[in-house]
Amino acid sequence: MDILSIVLSFIFGTVIGSFLNVVSLRFNTGTGIGGRSKCMSCGTTLTWKELVPLFSYTLQLGKCKKCKSKISWQYPLVEFIGGILFVLIFISFPPVDLLTGITTFIYIVASCLLLVVSAYDIKHKIIPDQFVYSFVLLSLINLCIGGSSYLHVPSISAFIAGPLLALPFALLWLISRGTWMGLGDAKLVLGIGWFTGIGMGINAVILSFWIAAFVSIIWLFVTYGRFKAKTEIPFGPYLILGMYLVLIFKIQIIDIHLVKDILMVYL
């Protein structure tokens, strides 16, 4: 992938990320995604110069030009992540023909859904059903596409990967009545399992727990100076991060096949 393609992919991703900000911030507020963007503080309609991804926020020093109120960090962060994700997807899953192009498109759409899920979960501590169900459906479609044909019946092992990974999360939700884990996390893991398979899925979940524990402990001590046991922490973004780490960077903590071979020797 040449430099120009990388730059164009990044710019395209930031533009889409800007739109996803609107979706996540307006969702469930009674405001549609149509209409001109306005300052959240003074209500001033923003000009195109104030809506250029990343640049507008930087040039305005993170403040509204009229009322000087601070602009949420979510805007540039989601735009930047969108740009990085688009570059990584086009590098890792390049559209060299029609079939791979469909796969690339699926990963792009999935990334858009997951960006909205992450932003909303961080802000509201909940994963919206509309977006997570769309992701699950997309992951199931992806499971049935690929290989040498446009459509095929997935293997039993590939199909059960999603429910198998989601089951522990669903049980945690059921046993704790939603106090330990939200049901939205189980739904999210269902889609992640279908996207990654059981081996990479287990590694993604383990990574997500490790990263969540590390980041959360640091955040709690920086914010409160101590550990607060009952602090509610959104787990969805960590699950999504774990998924991308194993899908794109092939990070592997546990070799499932090696574990299986060892068990076969001793059992």
N, C-alpha and C positions, 0 to 999 in steps of 0.2 A: 504494500500500500504506500503510494508516494505521499510526499509532504502536502501537496495541494489537496489531495483527497482527505487527509487527516484534518487539515484546517477546515475544509468545507463541512466535514462530518461534525466537527466540534461546534461550528457556528450553527448548523442545523439543529444540533442537540440543545444548544442554549436557547434557541428560539422556541423549540417545543417545550423546554423546561419552563420558560416564561409563561406559556399557556397553561402548563400543568399547575403552576402557582395559582393562577386564577381559579382553576377547577377545585383545587384543595381548599382554598380560602373561602370560596363562595358556596361550596357544597353544604347542603343541609342548612342554609341560612335563609332560604326563601328567595334568594337572588339568583337569577339565571347566569349562565356563562357568557351571554351576549351583552352587548353594550360597552361603552367606553370605560376604560379603567380610571379610577379616581383615587385620590389620596384617602387613606383610611382615617385620617384625623380631621382634615378640613373639608373634605369632599370635593376638592378642586379636580376638574377633569384634566387628565394628564395628556400632554402633547407627545408626538412620536419621539421627540428628542429625550423625553423622560422615560421612554419604554424600551430603549435599546438594551438588550440583555448584557449584564455585567458592567458595561461602560457607563450607563446612566447612573447606576448606584455609586460607582467609583468617582465619577466626575462631580456628583452632588454630595460626596462625602457621607453617603448614607442618610441624607436628610431631604425632606420635601422642599422644593424650591420656594414655595409660598409661605407655609407656616413653620418651616424649619423643624418639624417633628421628625423623630427618628423613623427610618424605614426598617421594617423587620429584616433580620439577617436571613430569613427564609428565602427571600427573593433571589439574591445572588448565589446562595448555596445550592438551591435546587437547579438554577440555571447552569451553574458550573458542573454539578454532578450529571445533569442531563447531557452536557457536552462531552464529558469524559466517558459516560456510558455508551454514547453513540459511537465514539471512536473505537472503544474496546470491542463492541459488538461487530462493527464492520471489519475489524482486524481478525477477530476470533471466528466469526461466522460470515465470511465474505460471500456475496451473491455472484457466484461465477456462472450460474445457469438459472433456469427457471425454478428448479426444485430447491436449490440452495437459496435462491432469492426469496422463496416463500418462507423458508426457515429464518432467514435474516429479518424478514418483515414481522414474523411472529415474535422474535426476540425483542424487536424494537417496540412493538405494541405492549408486550409483557413488561418491558422496562418502564414504559409510560405509566402503566397501571400501578406498578410497584413503587414508583416515585411518589405518586399521589397517596398511596397507602402509607408510605413512610412519613411523609409530611403531615398527614392527618393524624396518624397514630402518635407522633411526637407531640403534636399540639393538643389533641383531645383525649389521648390514652384509649383510643378505640379504633378498630379496623372496620371501615364501612363495608357492609355486605355487598353492595352493588359492585364495588371494585374487586373485592376478593373473589366473589363468584365469577366475575368476568375472567380473572386470572386463572382460576381453576378450570374453567371451560377451555381457555386458550391452551393451558398445559395439556389437557386431554386431547385437543386437536393436534398439538405438537407431537404427542405420543403416537398418533396414528399416521404421521407424515414423516417421510425420510427414507433412507436406504436407497434402493434402486427403483422404487415406485412412489407415486404421489400419495397413495393411500394403502395402508395395510393394517391388519389386525395385530395389535401389540401382543407380546408374549405375556404369559401369566405373571412372571417375575417382574416385568416392567409395569404391569397394571397394578399389582398389589403393593408396589413401592410406595405409592401415595398414601393409601389407607394404613399401611403398616407404620409409616413414619408419623402419621397424624394421630394414631391411636393413643400413644402415651400422653400427648397434649390434651386430647379429649378426656382421658381419664383424670388428668390433673384438674381440668376444669370441673368435671363432674364431682369428684371427691371433695374439692375445696369450695364448691358452689360459686366458682368464679373468682375466688379471692387470691389464688395462686397463679392462675393462668386464665386468659380470656379465651372464649371459644373461637374468636377470630384468628388466634394464633394457630389453632388446630386446622382451620380451613386453609390458612395460608400454607402450612406445612404439607397439606394434601397436594396442593399445586406444585410446591417445590419438589416433592417426591416424584411426581410425574415428569417434571422437567429434568431432574438429575439422575433418577434411578436410585436404588437402595444404597449402593456403595457410596456414591458421592453425596447422597442425601444425608446419610449418617454423619459423614465428615462435615457437611454444612451445618448440621444441628450442633455438633460438638463445638465447632468453631464459633458459632453464634453464642453459645453459653459462655465460652471462655472470654470472648470479646466483651460481652455484656457485663460479666462479672468485673473484669478489669476496668472498663470505662465507668461503670456505675459506682464502684468503690472510690475511684478518684474523684468523680463528680460529687458524691456525697460528702467527702471530707473537705473538698474545696468549698462547697456551698454551705454545709452545716458544721464542719469541723469535727464530725463524728459520724458513726454508722447509724442510720435510722432504719430499723427492721421493717416498718410498715410503709416505707416510701414506695409509691406506685411508679414502676419503670416500664415504658413501652418496649415490648420485646420484638415487635414486628420488624423494625428496621434492622435489628441484629440478625434475625433469620434471613432477611433479604441479602444483607451483606455477606453472610456465610454462603449463601447460594452462589453469589457472583464470584466469590473467592475460589470455590471449587470448580465452577463452570469455566471461568475465563483463565484463572491462574493455575488450575489443576492442583491446588493445595490438598495434600492428603495426609491426614493424621493417623488414620487406621486403614490398613490394607485389609479389606473385608475378605478377599480371596485367600490371603495368607492366614488369617484367623481361621477360616474354614478348613484349610489344609492342615493346620496344627490340631484342630479339634478332631479331624478325621483320623489322625495318627494316634491320639490318646483315647479315643472313644471306641 
